[in-house]
């Protein structure tokens, strides 16, 4: 539906923008503070805390964006040896556990946010800023991540079990060489390359 595509684009824009602004701002503040400390023998008392908050927002929203790109580290060695139907079920269960965890953290993060607001907790170094502002990242970022996982679950359910497992990164490298790791798998050279890949993935836990 169009509405879900719009929501997806908005969430993606927010995730990418905050991740970029956070990491850029954090590095800039940290650099300026280091220069001030070692060159001018002075430092900003608020710099450390602001840097931590900026990196925190960058990491959390960057993590949420990685769910969209499916770039989180995963060990697929068990999925690779399972029948495709079983692999699809296992993949679905893994994503269901993930979304339950993300929703739980988002919910309890929101509950904690309300507690911080009630206590009127403020930062000592950062100009007395209300602490609910940096803590807001928890319910928002985890909610965005949960939405992305929900998209992945929908994709898994709507994808045939025969196509559910993607090619590994090593297989993508082979494909970039003009050889389809799966489409040309009857080729003797491709068979040898695939065999080598599987052996390496077994030894590295699928981290290739």
LINNOR-V170264 format. One line per field, one symbol per residue. ss: DSSP state (a for helix, b for strand, c for the rest). burial: 1 if it has 9 or more other ideal C-beta (glycine too) atoms within 8 Angstrom, else 0. Layout:
ss=???
burial=???
This chain:
ss=caaaaaaaaaaaaaaaaaaaaaaaaaaaaaaaaaaaaaacccccccaaaaaaaaaaaaaaaaaaaaaaacccccccaaaaaccaaaaaaaaaaaaaaaaaaaaaaaaaaaaaaaaaaaaccbcccccccbcaaaaaaaaaaaaaaaaaaaaaaaaaacccaaacccccaaaaaaaacccccccccccaaaaaaaaaaaaaaaaacccc
burial=0000001100110111011111101100110110111000000001111110111111111111111100000001101101010011011100110110011011101101100110000010010011110111111011111111111110010010100100010111011000111001100001101100110110000101
